């Protein structure tokens, strides 16, 4: 009787364990494993990106090792056993000395075992795949996708492009203007196919036919060539608000001044433009001639300008085309272009890393903790929510970063930076300056920007966003450095977007989860 009850108890316990293994092991495995694998892969990916930035900074080859696959085999087992003791004793007799039951005693014991055996595949990036990922330039479509994903335009353009203008000295003057226009939400980007670089129709074939009178005729059919991928990035000036308050008129005037200045920088490189009312534009003395644009730049910058902003807009192009391909010479002549050269050159992954770390114009700073604290303490660098870069002063730049033969220009730009209320996009002091000083001042301002601050020290960081130990030094991005973190994420995204899909077939293991 007792043995029967014990057997029944063992059977019930075994059934419970069996059903638990069938119904709970799968969810338990996902709950226990997914976040752990995700977290460690994400953490090691950040460290790999940082290590490659450090390698390029130290002029060493890059190395990429991807975790291409994780197959975690889980198993769950359980056992139940039971036994009797004091066989032959009379059940139900109490021991007066020990105060316990002295009859036959039954026991049930059980055990559960959970194990996980992950199969992890690493894929080193070598050979042609490595070369393709590192040297393939970023496309204008990629740039548009990132902009549409709400990335700040200043680091996006500065990190991913080699030049924006035919004259390299005008790169930062143009970038600074574009940055402020986007800060005012007055401009937009679109990747397009330029009409100036579109291939002409090519012969598509020929056929012969005989006319009723007998002569042999040759009919040549032409078909347009394929337009190909997008090769231009257009900057559009957004329309003004139809019912803007008086407080926004000054902002609209500033926006139009910046647009006129940008047209001046790109004069001679844009498609032909004909205003809707040429006579009225001639009457107010506005055209796309560089000297006329400079005059209107000064007029719009005046606090007492009495102008109709919408009328001025109608006399100006509302887009600027940044082509990545050259314009054929015959088209450049017919369009009356002063230059048919490409206006926009995008960088490759390796180019992004090299341009960001190499002197004399680095975009990533490798600094001590003391210099890092000094840069973060500048009043203009404290608004981490709206800023997308740090602006340094000459004393916080590393030796050899930017040769500064003109000490007076450094003093003027530094004084302008320290003024309260300056947006740090366009160097534009209130006093009149020459065109040359404007170009040189904005170029110097651009070279003072850093998008990522990497602290270098002897001690392991206590609270780091990402860290890496190399050659006896710790390199890390501080845990509270939001600007560096956002731009580090952007660099990581560039590396990911240019990655080549793996050609290795996936692992196909047989995974048994649970007991059914």
C-alpha positions, 0 to 999 in steps of 0.5 A: 500500500505504502509502496504503491503510493510512493510509486504514484508520487514518483510518477507524478513528479516525473510527469511534472518535470517532463511537461516543464521541460517541454513547455518552458525550456524554449522560452527560458533559453531565449530569455536567458540567452538573447539579451546576453549575446546581444549585449556582448556582441554590441559591446565588442563591436564598439570596442572593435570600432574604437580599436580600428580608430586607434590603429589608423591614428597610430598608422597601423593596418585595420582589422575586422572580425565579425560575429556572423552567426551564433547557434546556441544549443540548449538541453534540459534534463531531469531525474526523479528517484524514490526509496523505502527504508526500515522495511519490515518495521510496523508503520504508525508506531511512535518512538517515545525516545526520539519523538519520531515515526519508527515505521517504514519511511519513503523518500523522493529525490529529483534533479534538474540539469540545464546546459547551453553549448553555443556555436559561434562563427567569426568571419575575419574580413580579408582579401577582396572583401576587406578592400571593397569595404575599406575603399568603396566611397559612400554614395550620395544615396547613403548620405541622403538615407542618413540625413533622413534618419535625423543625423546632424548634417555637420558631422555627416558632411565633414566626416564623409566628404573629401571636398564640397567646392572646386576650391579646397580652401572654400570647403569649410566656408561652404560647410559652415553656411550649409550647417547654419541653414540646416540649423534654421531648418531652412534647407533640405537634401535630395540625391538626384541624377544631374542632367549635366552628367546624364549620358546622351542617347546611344545608337541602339541598332540598325536595320535595312529595308527596301522601298517600293522603288528599290533603293536600299535604306538604312534605318538607325534606331536610337535609345536613351542610355540608362540614367544610372545611379544618383550622382548629385546631392541637391541642396534646396532652399525651403520656402518661407512660412506664409504667415511668419510673425514679425520676430521671424523676419530677421531670421528669414533675412539671415537665411536669405543672406546665407543662401546668397553667400552660398550661391556666390561660392558656387557661382560658375558651377551651376546649371543655367537659371532664368528667373520668372520675371527677369525684368523685375530682377534687373530693376532691383539689380539682382542676378547670379553674377558674383559681384552682384551677389556680394553686394546683396550679401552686404545689403541683407546683412544690414540691420536696416535693410528694407527689402522684400524677401519673397521678391529676392527669392524669386530672382534666385535659384532655389537649389544648388547641385553638388555633382560627384561626376565631371560635366563633359566639356561640350556640355560645360561650354553650352551651359556656360560653366566656368568649371565642369569638375566634380563639386562633391567627393565622398570618402570611403570607410578607410578615408573617413578614419584617416581624415578623422585622425591624421594631422594636421586637420584631425576631426577626432582628438586624442587628449589627456583627461585634463585637456578633456575637462578643459574642453568640456568646461568651455561655455559654448560646449555645454549644450550637448542636446543641440550641439554635434561637435566641440569647438576647441581653442588653440591652447587645447589643440594637440601640437602639430594639429593645425599650423598657425602662422597667422597669430592675428587670425587666431586671436580674431577667431578666438575672440569671436568664439568667446562672444556670448550668443554666437552659434559657432557655425559661420565666422561672421564678425560684425565688423566688415572683413575682406573676402579673403579674411572671411574664407580664411576665418571660416577655414580656421573655425572648421579646423577647430572642430572635433567630433569625438574626444578620446581620452588617453590615460594610464588608468582603466576608466571607471565609467566609459562608453567604450574603452580599449587597452593598447600599447600600455595605454587606455583609450576611452570615450567618457560615459557622459560625453553625448556628443562623442558618443553620437558621432562615434555611432555615426562612424560605426554606422558608416563601417556597417553600411559599407560592409560586404555580405558574407559568402560563407553558408550558415551553420545548420546544426540540429538543435534539440530544445526541451524533452519532446 
